[in-house]
Amino acid sequence: MDEKDLIDGLRRGDEDAFRTLVTTHLPRLRAVALRIVRDAHLAEDCVQEAFVRALRSLDRFRGESLLGTWLHRIVVNACLDELRRRPLTAGDADLAGPAFDGTGCRVEPPGPPMRSPEELVGTERERRQVHAAIDRLPEDYRTVLVLRDIEELSTREAAESLGISEGAVKVRLHRARGALKVLLEPLLGRSTP
């Protein structure tokens, strides 16, 4: 079923079209939601909410983007709505960021050369460590980092999704990357012999 036929079927309430929509897009939407909310049950709820929202607003889908892109945006928004409803926890406290000198320049401690990104994510164990470090970021930083660097939204799109200015997205992203670097420095700075 091509995308136009799928959309037409969905607008008619065709169950086969809905089944095709879910089987085609569920795995990716679930992965997106899980990266944002970090809880499997909550991610499932967000994906379900995204499908409900999509079906309710299908008449407003103009086809200017792919259906999958449109669904991606809806699930991101559902996740962000859920995060806004949740109270902050102790884990959301701001991390100690990188150290700066009196002139505002970052102080880089001496150490061995950093490994390349390819070497860093070369093993499953290291991938888990990177994901665990991302999970340790304060929610504001983690959310911006996921939207920009993992989900590859533009600064404008991330700002619109979060309801903040583009400048705030840039600042949070910069701080998130700095905090992530601090968390990953033990992993990044050591080369295996």
C-alpha positions in Angstrom: 0.0 0.0 0.0 1.6 3.3 -1.0 1.4 6.3 1.2 -1.5 8.0 -0.6 -3.6 4.9 -0.4 -2.7 4.5 3.2 -3.8 8.0 4.1 -7.0 7.6 2.1 -7.7 4.3 3.9 -7.0 5.9 7.3 -9.4 8.8 6.4 -12.1 6.3 5.6 -11.5 4.4 8.9 -10.1 1.3 7.1 -8.8 -1.2 9.8 -6.2 -2.6 7.4 -4.8 0.8 6.8 -4.5 1.4 10.5 -2.8 -2.0 11.0 -0.4 -1.1 8.2 0.3 2.3 9.8 1.1 0.8 13.1 3.2 -2.1 11.9 5.2 0.2 9.6 5.8 3.0 12.1 5.6 1.5 15.6 9.2 0.3 16.0 10.7 3.7 15.1 8.2 5.7 17.1 8.7 3.4 20.1 12.5 3.9 19.8 12.1 7.7 19.6 9.8 7.8 22.6 12.1 5.6 24.7 15.0 7.9 23.9 13.1 10.9 25.2 11.2 9.6 28.2 13.6 6.8 29.2 10.8 4.5 30.5 9.4 1.7 28.4 5.9 1.9 29.8 5.8 5.7 29.5 7.2 5.4 26.0 4.4 3.0 25.0 1.8 5.4 26.4 3.3 8.3 24.4 3.3 6.3 21.2 -0.3 5.3 21.8 -1.2 8.9 22.4 0.7 9.9 19.3 -1.4 7.5 17.2 -4.6 8.8 18.7 -3.5 12.4 18.0 -2.5 11.5 14.5 -5.9 9.9 13.7 -7.8 12.8 15.2 -5.9 15.3 13.1 -5.5 13.3 9.9 -7.7 15.7 8.1 -5.1 18.4 8.7 -2.2 16.4 7.3 -1.4 18.2 4.0 1.2 15.8 2.7 4.0 18.4 2.7 6.1 15.8 4.5 6.2 12.0 4.6 3.6 10.4 7.0 6.5 9.0 9.0 8.0 12.4 9.5 4.6 13.8 10.6 4.2 10.9 13.1 7.7 11.4 14.4 6.9 15.0 15.2 3.6 14.0 16.9 5.4 11.3 19.1 8.1 13.8 20.1 5.4 16.3 21.1 3.5 13.6 23.1 6.8 12.8 24.9 7.5 16.4 25.6 4.0 16.9 26.9 4.4 13.9 29.2 7.8 15.2 30.5 6.2 18.6 31.3 3.5 16.9 33.4 6.0 15.0 35.4 7.5 16.5 38.6 11.2 17.0 38.6 13.3 14.5 40.5 16.6 14.7 42.3 18.2 13.2 39.2 17.2 16.2 37.3 19.4 18.5 39.3 22.0 20.3 37.3 25.3 18.5 36.7 28.6 20.1 37.5 29.7 21.2 34.1 33.2 21.7 32.8 35.6 23.9 34.7 36.2 27.5 33.5 39.0 29.9 34.3 38.6 33.5 35.3 38.4 34.7 31.7 35.6 32.3 30.9 37.7 29.8 28.9 37.2 26.1 29.5 40.0 24.5 31.5 41.0 21.3 29.8 42.9 18.9 32.1 45.9 17.3 30.5 45.3 13.7 29.5 45.8 11.2 26.8 44.4 12.0 23.3 40.7 11.4 22.9 39.5 8.5 20.9 37.6 9.1 17.7 33.8 8.8 17.7 34.0 5.6 15.7 36.3 4.0 18.3 34.1 5.3 21.1 30.9 3.6 19.9 32.8 0.6 18.5 31.5 -1.8 21.1 28.1 -2.6 22.6 29.5 -2.0 26.1 30.7 1.5 25.1 27.3 2.3 23.5 25.6 1.4 26.7 28.0 3.6 28.6 27.2 6.5 26.2 23.4 6.0 26.6 23.8 5.7 30.4 25.7 9.0 30.4 23.0 10.7 28.3 20.4 9.4 30.8 22.3 11.0 33.6 21.9 14.5 32.1 19.4 16.8 33.6 16.1 16.5 31.7 16.3 19.9 30.0 19.7 19.1 28.7 19.0 15.5 27.8 15.8 16.4 25.9 17.5 19.0 23.8 20.5 16.7 23.1 18.2 13.9 22.0 16.1 16.1 19.8 19.0 17.8 18.1 21.8 15.2 18.0 19.9 11.9 17.9 16.5 12.8 16.4 18.3 15.4 14.2 15.6 18.1 14.5 16.8 21.6 13.5 17.3 24.2 16.2 14.0 25.9 15.1 12.1 22.6 15.2 13.5 21.7 18.6 12.6 25.2 19.9 9.1 24.9 18.6 8.7 21.4 20.1 9.9 22.6 23.5 8.2 26.0 23.4 11.4 27.9 24.0 13.6 30.2 21.9 16.2 29.0 19.5 18.8 30.8 21.7 17.7 28.7 24.7 18.0 25.5 22.6 21.5 26.5 21.6 22.5 27.3 25.2 21.0 24.0 26.5 22.6 22.0 23.7 26.0 23.5 24.4 25.7 22.8 28.1 24.3 19.3 27.5 27.3 18.5 25.2 29.7 19.9 27.8 28.1 17.9 30.6 28.1 14.8 28.5 31.8 15.3 27.7 32.5 15.6 31.5 30.6 12.3 32.1 32.3 10.6 29.2 35.9 11.9 29.7 37.0 8.7 31.6 35.8 6.7 28.6 36.9 9.1 25.9 40.3 9.8 27.4 41.6 6.3 27.7 42.9 4.3 24.8 43.0 0.6 24.9 46.5 -0.8 24.5 
